[in-house]
């Protein structure tokens, strides 16, 4: 590891902490000091982890205080004590795979979030209505319900809100409005019955808002567990020696500052290009929602769960491979050039975050029978309106 172009030369500890975003907003003071301590020496002295550092790193080879910043995955992502009705989950599963609520009956949530491919489609940016593509990469739907905000720019507060956005987005599913979606579903008796069973206390069960609630209920069950979870629960031999070395690199470099918690991310916004400017400045991220200067190039930090399976990477889908993504992050976020050995170790540990997919959801369900010809959009609909929920004027998607 070397400091890129002397970018950190002369930075005191406070300067380094500011660069990587190590503040009370995303870490406790004690944890911040533990993570930041590795930067207290000159950059050259940090190039390798010394034997004395390893000896003090704790039983499993990493600082136990930092290890406590992570949590094992939940099976269902819901508020404590909340029980999601099974009928609502099953309805959401149908709607997740339902293309007939799109403008031309060809696009569903699963078109861009293939559940047997770790919730992505493997494209830099997904194809939607009439083959249109947006400017942002479709992130994985697995564990998405646990994100602190939804979409790369955080414009939706919950997974239930997020579920409605792509349905109305003109370059994704392009439904002209919520009424069109409700009218389409109302032509199918099985859906009418399913909404009544899923929302028994609602006087009007089949509503556009309940479409989002049902899809959200299903997505709250889309989780995976990996060897990483076994490790966090005390199984010290769940990770290989190389993976533990990668974990040490991860914590020592300061990556844990942003990629922490149950999802190893998805709990804060961060500037793309914190140290060295991000090469693609066309998408200004959260700024396009808030119009606040401080939000330029701010994007939600993505989860690292299943990251080895969810390329291409970053909000613009610009990097095809994980090892390259690690190198890009070190360069633009930390101002470092990592060695091949460091990158390999990090990639090995990131591979341990790959979980087992839920078999019961990998095969698409049988959808209700088609009632006949697809409905035409209501008179006056142009199909170019953007979604509600704070959708930005330009239809970036995601």
N, C-alpha and C positions, 0 to 999 in steps of 0.2 A: 504494500500500500504506500502510495506517495501523495503528498499534497499537490493538487493540480495547479501549476503555474505560480506556486507560492501563495495561493489564494488565501490560505490561513496563516501564512507567516506573519508574525507580529500580533496576531489576535490573542488577547488574553483569554482567560477562562470565561469571563463574562461575554466576550465577543463570540466565542465558539458556541456557548449556550444559546445566544440570540440567533445565530445562524441556523442551528438545527431545531429551533423552536422549543427549546427545553424551558418551560415556564410553568407557573402555578396553574395555568389554564388546562394543562394536559398531564400534570404529574404533581405528586406531593413534593414538598421541599426535600424530605429525606430521600425519596426515590430519585429526584432530580440530581441530588448530590452524588448518589451512587452511580447513576448513568453518566454524569458529567465528569466524574473523577478521572476517567480514562483519558480525558483531554487536557489534564493539568500538566502533562509533560510536553516537551517539544514534539513536533510531528514525527521526527525521525525515531524517537524513542517509542512511539506508538505503532511502529510498522509491524511489530510482531508481539504476540502475547507471551510474556516471559514465564518461566517456570514458577516464579514466586506468585505471579498473578493466578496461574492455574491452581496452585496449592491453596490459595485463599478463596477460590471461586465457589466453594460449597460442595456438597456431597455429589451432585450430578454434573459438576463442571461449569456451572454458571452461578452468579450471585443469587442466593436464595431470595433476597429482597426484590430483585428485578423479576425473578420467576413468579413472584406473587402478583405481578401485574397482569398475568394471563389467567384465563378461566377455561375450564372444559366446556365443550358445546352442550347446549340444551337439546333435547329431542324435539321439543315444540317451543317456538319462540312466542311466548305470551306473557302477559302480566302475571305476577305471582298470585296463585289462587284462582286464576281465570281458567275456565273450561270452555273450549271451543266446540259448539255442537257438531257432531259427526255429519249431520245432514248438510250443514253449511260448508264443511270441508269438501264433501263430495260434489256439491253444486259448484263450488269454486274450481274443482278439478275439471269439471265439464266445461266451464266457461274459459278456463285457461287454454283449453284446446279448441275452442269454438271459433271457426273462421267466419261464420255467417253473420257475425256482428260487425265485421269490417265492411267497408264500402262496396267492395266487389266480391266478397265472400271467399277470399283467398288467403287472408293473413290472420293469424291468431297469436296469442302470447307465445305459444310454443314454437312459432316460426323462427323467432330470434333467440328463444331460451329453451333449447333442446334439453330435456331432462336427462337423457341418456348420454349427453355430452357435457356434463357438469354445468348445465344451465346457460350455455352460450352457443353461438353458431360458428365460431371460429373465423369470423370475418372482421376486418378492420372496422367497418361500419355496416350495419345490417340493411337488408333490402326490404322495403315495405310496399305500400300501395303503388302499383304500376312500376315496380322495380326501382323506385326512388331510394336514395340513400341519404342519411343524415350526416352530421359532422362528428358524432360521438360514437364510441364503441359501446356495444350492449354488454353491460356487466352481468356477472352470474346472478341467477335468481336464487341459488342456494344460499341460505343465511341472510338473504336480503332483508327479511322482516326485522332483523336486529340492527339495521343501520340507523344511526341517530337522525339522519335526514335521508330523503330519497332523491334519486337522480344525481348526476355528477355535480350539479350546481345547488342541490339541496332545496329545490323549489316545492317539494311535497313533504309534508310532515310525517306521513305514515305510509305503510305498504298498501293500506286500503285506498288512500288518496292517490298514490302512485299508479295503482292498477288502472285507474280511469284515464290517465293521461295519454298513453299510447293508443287507446281506442279512438280518441278524437283527434289525435295528431295527424295532420294532412299528409305527412310522408310516411306514416306508419300504418295504422289500420284505417284511418281516414273516414270513420263514421262521421256523418255531418253534424250530429248532435246526439244527446242522450236519449231523446224521444225516439229516434230511429232505432237505437239499440233495444229499447223496451218494446217497441212495436214488433221488431223482428222476433224477439224471444216469446212474445205473447201469442204468436201464431203456432207455437209448439206446445201442446198440452202437457207434455212431460216437464218442460221447463216451468210452466205455470204451477204445476203440482210441487215441483222441487223447491221453488221459491217459498211456497206456503209452508212446507215442512222445515225449511231452513230458517225462516223468520216468522214463527207461529204467532208472535205477539204484535206483529205489524198489521195495521188495518189494510195497508196496500203493500203486500210483500214484494211484488215485482216492480222495482224502481231502479233507476240508474245508480243511485247511491248504494243500493244493496248488491248490485253487480260488483262494485269495488270491494264491498265488505266480504262477499263470498270468495272472490279471488284472493283477497288478503288472508282469509281464513285458511285457504289451501296453502298459500305460500308460507305461512307460519309453520307448516309441517315439513317444509323442504330444508332439511338439515342433514349434515353428514358427520360422522365421527371417525377419527383417524388415530394413528399411533401417537400423535401429539397429545390427544386427549388422555390416552393411557399413561403417558409420561407425566402429565400434569396431575394425574390421580395417584402418582406414587410408584408406577412401574418403571424403575430406573433403567431397565434393559430394553425398553420399548424403542429407543433410538439407537442407531449405530454410533460408533466413535466419530465417524466423519460428520454425521448429522449433529452431534453434540458440539463438535468443533464449529460447525456453521452457526449454531445457536449462540455460541460464545461470540463469534464475529458479529452477529446480529445485535446482540446487546451492547457489546463494546463500541461499535460504530455509532450507536445512538439511534438505530432504526426503531428501537422499542419505544421511543418517544411518541411516534405517530402510530405505529403498528402495534397496538397493545390491546388488552382486554380479551373477551371471549372470541371476537372476530378477528383479532390481530389487525385492527383498523376499523374503518367505518364509524368512527366516533368523533371526528373533527374535520375541519377544512385545513388545507395547507396550500401554500403557493407552489405551483409547478415552476421550478427554476428558482428555488430559494437562494442559491448561491450563484449559479451560472444560468443565464436566461434560457428558458425553454425555446427550442428551435421554432416551433409552430405557435405564433402569437395570434392567429386569426380568431381562435375561440378564447374569449377572455373569462370564461368560467362564471363564477358566481356574480361577477360584476354585471353580467347581462340580465340578472334578476334584480339586484339591489341598486345598481348604478352608483355604488359607493366606491371611490377611488381605491380604498384599501382592499377591495375584493377583486381587483384585477388579477387574473391568472390563479384565483383561488378555486380549488376543486376539492370535493370530498375525498379523503384518504380511503382507498378501497380496502376491502377485506383481503387477507392473504390466504384464507382457507381455500384449498383446492387450486391455488394459484398456478401450480405446474400444469394444470389441465385447461386453463381459461384464457390462453393467449388468443390473438395478439393483445398487447398490453398498453395501458394508459388510456386517458380519456379520448385520445385521438386514434387509438389502435395502431400507432406508428411503429411499434417494435414487435417483431414476430416471435422472438425466442426469449425464454426466461433468463438465460445467462446474459444476454444483451440488455435485458430490462434491469437486471441488478447493476450492471456497469453504468447504464444511463442514470439510474437513481443516485449512485455514488457520486457521479460527476456533477449532476445538476442540483442535487439537494444537499450534498455534503462537501463538494469541492475536492473529491478524492479520486484517484485512479487506483483501483484495486488490482492486486495480482491475480493471475490465473488460479492459483491455489485458493485464494480467498473467495473468489467467485464460485469456484467448484464446491467449496464447503457450504457456502450460503445456499446454493441451488440444491445441494443434497438435503439440507435441513428443510428448505421450503417444500421439498418433495414429501417430507413426513407429514405435511399438513393435508395431503390428499386423503379424503375420507371415502368410505363405502357409500355408494349411492343407494337410496331407498328403493328396493326392488319393486315394491308394490306400486310405485308411481312411474316406472320406466316405460311401460306400455301405455299408449294413449287409450282413453276410455271409449266405449261405444257411445256416440252422441245421439241425442234424440233424432227421430226421423225427420227428413225435410218435408215441410208442409206443402211445398210446391215452388213456384218461381220466387226468386229473391225479391224482397221489397225494393222499390225505387225510393231514393231519397225524397223527402217531402218537397213540395214546390218552393222554390226560392233558395234551396240549399245549394251552396257552391262547392262544398267539400274542401274549402280552403281555410276555414276557421281554425284557430288554434285551440288547444285544450284549455279548460279552466285550470284551477289549482295553481295559478301564477305562471302559466306557460309563457316563455319568452316569445316576443313577436316573431323572430326568426325561428322556424321549426327545426331546431337542432335535434330534438329527440333526446332520450336517455337522460 
